[in-house]
Amino acid sequence: MTPAAGAAHAPAGDPCVDATPAGTSDRGAPRGSERGAAVAEFALVAALASLLFASVVQLGYALHVHNTATAHVIEGARVGARAGNTTQAGAARAQELLGSSLSARYASAVTARRTTVGGVEVVEVEADLPVPLLGPLGPGESMSVTGHAFAEDQ
């Protein structure tokens, strides 16, 4: 048989064709030295990717808690600022909202008072919340959110 047109036929053992020394891989490393490397690389990359994902989820949860609590103390301030209501009614409303939407531990430290901001009397509702770390669990640290509403009875 004749080789196809344009195809080169080299004798066996030609250094141009068989350039891989015996006992080595195509890359020149000893055979078997890269066995399992993909598994080890995957484990390292998967661990880092999981840590990054968990961090992003945790940051999102902390922002959710902060924004939800801010909305609830503002609503509590609105209730407390209505004509005929007391500041304690506003604190009670904020506690109710915090307890129903987040957790009872977020509703434990809510205070309300009347104060003056820029020459205008307002009702201020403040909540001290635990910092959410590892989901709803958290350390003893706290963050504070405050809501103001114009007092209608002035």
C-alpha positions as CSV (number, residue, x, y, z in Angstrom):
1,M,0.0,0.0,0.0
2,T,1.1,3.5,-0.7
3,P,0.6,6.3,1.8
4,A,-2.1,8.8,0.9
5,A,-0.9,11.8,-1.0
6,G,0.7,14.4,1.2
7,A,1.0,12.0,4.2
8,A,4.4,11.4,5.6
9,H,5.5,8.0,6.4
10,A,8.3,7.8,9.1
11,P,10.0,4.7,10.2
12,A,9.2,3.5,13.8
13,G,11.6,5.0,16.3
14,D,12.1,8.2,14.3
15,P,12.9,11.0,16.9
16,C,10.7,13.4,15.0
17,V,7.7,11.3,15.5
18,D,8.3,9.5,18.8
19,A,9.7,12.4,20.9
20,T,8.2,11.2,24.2
21,P,10.9,9.3,26.2
22,A,9.9,6.1,27.8
23,G,8.4,6.5,31.3
24,T,7.2,10.1,30.9
25,S,4.0,11.8,29.9
26,D,3.5,14.1,26.9
27,R,4.5,17.1,29.1
28,G,7.7,15.5,30.2
29,A,6.7,14.9,33.8
30,P,7.0,11.3,35.2
31,R,3.9,9.3,34.5
32,G,1.5,9.2,37.3
33,S,2.6,12.4,39.0
34,E,-0.6,14.2,37.9
35,R,-2.9,11.5,38.9
36,G,-5.7,12.9,41.1
37,A,-4.6,16.5,40.5
38,A,-8.0,17.3,39.1
39,V,-9.8,16.1,42.2
40,A,-7.5,18.0,44.5
41,E,-7.8,21.2,42.4
42,F,-11.6,20.8,42.4
43,A,-11.7,20.4,46.2
44,L,-9.7,23.6,46.7
45,V,-11.7,25.6,44.2
46,A,-15.0,24.3,45.4
47,A,-14.1,25.2,49.0
48,L,-13.2,28.8,48.0
49,A,-16.3,29.1,45.8
50,S,-18.5,27.8,48.6
51,L,-16.9,30.3,51.1
52,L,-17.5,33.2,48.7
53,F,-21.1,32.1,48.1
54,A,-21.8,31.8,51.8
55,S,-20.3,35.3,52.4
56,V,-22.5,36.9,49.7
57,V,-25.6,35.1,51.1
58,Q,-24.7,36.3,54.6
59,L,-24.2,39.9,53.4
60,G,-27.5,39.8,51.7
61,Y,-29.2,38.5,54.8
62,A,-27.7,41.2,56.9
63,L,-28.9,43.9,54.5
64,H,-32.3,42.3,54.5
65,V,-32.5,42.5,58.3
66,H,-31.3,46.1,58.3
67,N,-33.7,47.3,55.6
68,T,-36.7,45.4,57.0
69,A,-36.0,46.7,60.6
70,T,-35.7,50.3,59.2
71,A,-39.0,50.0,57.5
72,H,-40.7,48.7,60.6
73,V,-39.3,51.3,63.0
74,I,-40.4,54.0,60.5
75,E,-43.9,52.5,60.5
76,G,-43.8,52.4,64.3
77,A,-42.9,56.1,64.4
78,R,-45.8,56.9,62.1
79,V,-48.2,55.1,64.4
80,G,-46.8,56.9,67.5
81,A,-46.9,60.3,65.8
82,R,-50.6,60.1,64.9
83,A,-52.8,62.5,66.9
84,G,-54.2,60.7,69.9
85,N,-51.6,58.0,70.0
86,T,-48.7,57.6,72.4
87,T,-45.1,57.0,71.6
88,Q,-45.5,53.6,73.3
89,A,-48.1,52.7,70.7
90,G,-45.4,53.3,68.1
91,A,-42.9,51.1,69.9
92,A,-45.5,48.4,70.3
93,R,-46.3,48.5,66.5
94,A,-42.6,48.3,65.6
95,Q,-42.1,45.3,68.0
96,E,-45.1,43.6,66.5
97,L,-43.8,44.0,63.0
98,L,-40.2,43.0,63.8
99,G,-41.4,40.0,65.7
100,S,-43.6,38.8,62.9
101,S,-41.3,39.4,60.0
102,L,-37.9,38.7,61.4
103,S,-37.8,37.0,64.8
104,A,-38.8,37.7,68.3
105,R,-35.1,38.3,69.3
106,Y,-35.1,41.3,66.9
107,A,-38.1,42.8,68.6
108,S,-36.8,42.9,72.2
109,A,-35.0,46.3,72.3
110,V,-37.4,48.8,70.8
111,T,-37.7,52.3,72.4
112,A,-39.8,55.4,71.4
113,R,-39.6,59.0,72.5
114,R,-40.5,62.5,71.4
115,T,-37.7,64.7,70.3
116,T,-37.0,67.8,68.3
117,V,-35.3,67.6,64.9
118,G,-34.6,70.9,63.1
119,G,-37.1,72.7,65.3
120,V,-39.9,70.2,64.5
121,E,-41.3,67.8,67.1
122,V,-41.0,64.2,66.0
123,V,-41.6,60.8,67.3
124,E,-38.4,58.7,67.2
125,V,-38.5,54.9,67.4
126,E,-35.2,53.1,67.7
127,A,-34.4,49.4,67.7
128,D,-31.2,47.8,68.7
129,L,-30.8,44.5,66.8
130,P,-28.3,41.7,67.0
131,V,-25.9,41.5,64.1
132,P,-27.0,38.5,62.0
133,L,-24.0,36.2,61.7
134,L,-24.5,32.6,60.4
135,G,-28.1,33.3,59.4
136,P,-30.4,34.5,62.2
137,L,-27.8,33.5,64.8
138,G,-25.4,36.2,65.9
139,P,-22.8,37.5,68.4
140,G,-23.5,40.0,71.2
141,E,-22.8,42.9,68.9
142,S,-25.8,45.0,67.8
143,M,-26.8,47.5,65.1
144,S,-29.2,50.3,65.6
145,V,-31.9,51.5,63.3
146,T,-34.0,54.6,63.9
147,G,-37.2,56.0,62.4
148,H,-38.7,59.5,62.7
149,A,-42.2,60.8,62.0
150,F,-43.7,64.3,62.3
151,A,-45.8,64.5,65.5
152,E,-49.4,65.4,64.3
153,D,-50.6,66.9,67.6
154,Q,-48.3,69.9,67.7
